[in-house]
């Protein structure tokens, strides 16, 4: 990760066939699942949806670390909503340590703001605009969504090296995992999609 790479132990080889199919060797659109090789507590048992990944670097959003001390409606306090505001149950997630002051809305593709929304392909779009937050609060937002503060970032070649060093497993993205509210279960579910149980990591490293 770009703000300080954790030490890792090269204690096992990740089988190539455990990776989902990707384009040109990059993992954009996949899930990263952390292993016990990552010592940074911010990424302990993290599941990350990869927004972008190319030769220049990578960006992803952690999807399973709710910030229970933050209330979504306090974040949107400065937005003028008039009398149309509705109380919505929107969890604020820790998306990663980079640009923590910025909000990112990953959402279903039926919602799109012209000139602002980034189409990620398939079922997902990304929006970084207060208009999207206004639409959520007035009942006009995307059907499926997750809101984070900050993101996880890597410089060119760093993520590839971390995968070789067994810091991450790579799984196929699933909307039910990404947009689900079962945050405490997402790590286990993501491991299960690869046929891996968390107990395996405990036995391998003693740190899971």
C-alpha positions as CSV (number, residue, x, y, z in Angstrom):
1,X,0.0,0.0,0.0
2,X,1.3,3.4,-0.8
3,X,1.4,4.9,2.7
4,X,3.7,2.3,4.1
5,X,4.1,-1.3,2.9
6,X,3.8,-4.0,5.6
7,X,6.5,-6.7,6.1
8,X,5.4,-10.0,4.7
9,X,6.6,-13.6,5.1
10,X,7.1,-15.8,2.0
11,X,5.7,-19.0,3.6
12,X,3.6,-20.5,0.9
13,X,2.9,-20.2,-2.8
14,X,-0.5,-19.0,-4.1
15,X,-1.7,-21.3,-6.8
16,X,-2.2,-19.5,-10.1
17,X,-5.5,-21.2,-10.7
18,X,-7.0,-19.6,-7.6
19,X,-7.0,-16.3,-9.4
20,X,-10.1,-15.2,-11.4
21,X,-9.7,-14.5,-15.1
22,X,-8.2,-11.0,-15.6
23,X,-7.2,-8.8,-18.5
24,X,-3.5,-8.4,-19.2
25,X,-2.5,-9.7,-15.8
26,X,-4.3,-7.0,-13.8
27,X,-6.9,-7.4,-11.1
28,X,-9.3,-4.6,-11.8
29,X,-12.8,-5.7,-10.9
30,X,-11.7,-8.4,-8.5
31,X,-11.6,-8.8,-4.8
32,X,-8.4,-8.7,-2.8
33,X,-8.5,-10.8,0.4
34,X,-5.7,-10.1,2.9
35,X,-3.7,-12.9,4.4
36,X,-1.8,-13.1,7.7
37,X,1.3,-12.0,5.9
38,X,0.0,-8.4,6.2
39,X,1.0,-6.9,9.5
40,X,-0.6,-3.5,9.0
41,X,-3.7,-3.5,11.3
42,X,-5.6,-1.3,8.9
43,X,-5.6,-4.2,6.4
44,X,-6.2,-7.0,8.9
45,X,-8.8,-9.3,7.4
46,X,-9.6,-6.7,4.8
47,X,-11.6,-7.4,1.6
48,X,-11.0,-4.8,-1.1
49,X,-12.9,-4.2,-4.3
50,X,-10.4,-3.2,-7.0
51,X,-11.5,-0.1,-8.8
52,X,-8.5,0.2,-11.1
53,X,-5.2,-1.6,-11.8
54,X,-2.7,-1.0,-14.5
55,X,1.0,-0.6,-15.0
56,X,0.9,2.8,-13.3
57,X,-0.7,1.6,-10.0
58,X,-3.9,0.4,-8.4
59,X,-6.8,1.7,-6.4
60,X,-9.4,-0.2,-4.3
61,X,-12.0,0.3,-1.6
62,X,-12.1,-1.8,1.6
63,X,-15.7,-3.1,1.8
64,X,-15.8,-4.7,5.2
65,X,-14.7,-2.2,7.8
66,X,-17.6,0.0,9.0
67,X,-16.8,3.1,11.0
68,X,-19.4,2.8,13.6
69,X,-18.5,6.2,15.2
70,X,-19.5,8.1,12.1
71,X,-23.1,8.8,11.1
72,X,-23.8,9.3,7.4
73,X,-26.3,12.1,8.0
74,X,-23.6,14.0,9.9
75,X,-21.4,13.8,6.8
76,X,-24.1,15.3,4.6
77,X,-25.1,18.0,7.0
78,X,-23.7,20.7,4.8
79,X,-25.7,19.7,1.8
80,X,-28.9,21.6,1.2
81,X,-31.7,19.0,1.0
82,X,-34.8,21.1,1.7
83,X,-37.8,19.3,3.0
84,X,-37.3,16.2,0.9
85,X,-34.6,14.6,3.2
86,X,-35.3,11.0,4.3
87,X,-33.7,9.1,7.0
88,X,-31.6,6.4,5.3
89,X,-29.6,3.6,6.8
90,X,-26.2,4.1,5.1
91,X,-23.1,2.7,6.7
92,X,-19.9,4.7,6.4
93,X,-16.9,2.4,5.7
94,X,-13.2,2.9,6.0
95,X,-12.2,2.6,2.4
96,X,-8.4,2.9,3.0
97,X,-5.8,5.3,4.3
98,X,-5.3,7.4,1.1
99,X,-7.3,10.7,0.8
100,X,-9.3,9.8,3.9
101,X,-11.1,13.2,3.7
102,X,-12.8,12.2,0.4
103,X,-15.9,10.1,0.1
104,X,-16.4,7.4,-2.6
105,X,-19.7,5.9,-3.6
106,X,-19.5,2.5,-5.2
107,X,-22.9,1.6,-6.6
108,X,-25.1,-0.3,-9.0
109,X,-24.9,0.7,-12.7
110,X,-28.5,1.9,-13.1
111,X,-27.5,5.2,-11.4
112,X,-25.3,7.6,-13.3
113,X,-24.5,11.3,-13.0
114,X,-23.4,12.8,-16.3
115,X,-19.8,14.0,-16.3
116,X,-19.2,12.6,-12.8
117,X,-19.9,8.9,-12.5
118,X,-17.2,6.6,-13.6
119,X,-18.5,3.4,-15.3
120,X,-16.4,0.5,-14.1
121,X,-18.0,-2.0,-16.4
122,X,-20.6,-4.7,-15.7
123,X,-22.6,-4.1,-12.6
124,X,-20.7,-1.3,-10.9
125,X,-20.2,2.5,-11.1
126,X,-18.2,4.9,-9.0
127,X,-19.3,8.4,-8.1
128,X,-17.5,11.1,-6.1
129,X,-20.0,13.9,-6.0
130,X,-22.2,15.4,-3.3
131,X,-25.1,15.3,-5.7
132,X,-25.1,11.5,-5.3
133,X,-25.3,11.9,-1.5
134,X,-28.2,14.3,-1.9
135,X,-30.0,11.8,-4.1
136,X,-29.5,9.1,-1.5
137,X,-31.0,11.3,1.2
138,X,-34.0,12.2,-1.0
139,X,-34.7,8.6,-2.1
140,X,-33.3,9.0,-5.6
141,X,-29.9,7.3,-5.2
142,X,-28.7,4.0,-6.5
143,X,-30.5,0.8,-5.5
144,X,-27.3,-0.9,-4.3
145,X,-24.4,1.1,-2.9
146,X,-21.6,1.4,-0.4
147,X,-20.0,4.6,0.9
148,X,-16.4,4.9,2.0
149,X,-14.0,7.5,3.3
150,X,-10.6,7.1,1.7
151,X,-9.2,4.3,-0.5
152,X,-6.3,1.9,-0.7
153,X,-3.6,2.7,-3.3
154,X,-0.5,1.1,-4.7
155,X,2.2,2.5,-7.0
156,X,3.1,0.7,-10.2
157,X,4.2,-2.9,-9.7
158,X,3.6,-2.8,-5.9
159,X,0.4,-4.8,-5.8
160,X,1.9,-7.4,-8.1
161,X,4.8,-7.8,-5.8
162,X,2.6,-8.0,-2.7
163,X,0.6,-10.8,-4.4
164,X,3.8,-12.7,-5.1
165,X,4.8,-12.2,-1.5
166,X,1.5,-13.9,-0.4
167,X,0.0,-10.7,1.1
168,X,-3.3,-11.1,-0.9
169,X,-5.5,-13.7,-2.3
170,X,-7.6,-12.7,-5.4
171,X,-11.3,-13.6,-5.6
172,X,-14.1,-12.9,-8.1
173,X,-16.3,-10.0,-7.2
174,X,-19.8,-10.7,-6.2
175,X,-22.5,-8.0,-5.7
176,X,-23.9,-9.8,-2.7
177,X,-20.5,-9.5,-1.0
178,X,-19.8,-6.0,-2.1
179,X,-23.2,-4.4,-1.2
180,X,-24.2,-6.7,1.6
181,X,-24.5,-5.3,5.1
182,X,-23.0,-8.4,6.8
183,X,-19.6,-6.8,7.3
184,X,-18.3,-9.1,9.9
185,X,-18.9,-12.1,7.6
186,X,-17.5,-10.8,4.3
187,X,-13.9,-11.9,5.0
188,X,-15.0,-15.5,5.7
189,X,-17.4,-15.5,2.8
190,X,-14.6,-14.2,0.4
191,X,-12.2,-16.9,1.7
192,X,-14.9,-19.5,1.2
193,X,-15.4,-18.5,-2.4
194,X,-11.8,-19.7,-2.9
195,X,-12.3,-22.9,-0.9
196,X,-10.2,-21.5,2.0
197,X,-11.2,-21.5,5.7
198,X,-10.0,-18.9,8.1
199,X,-8.7,-21.7,10.4
200,X,-6.2,-22.5,7.6
201,X,-4.6,-19.1,8.1
202,X,-4.4,-19.6,11.9
203,X,-2.6,-22.9,11.4
204,X,-0.2,-21.4,8.8
205,X,0.9,-18.3,10.7
206,X,-0.7,-18.1,14.1
207,X,-1.6,-14.5,13.4
208,X,-5.0,-14.6,11.7
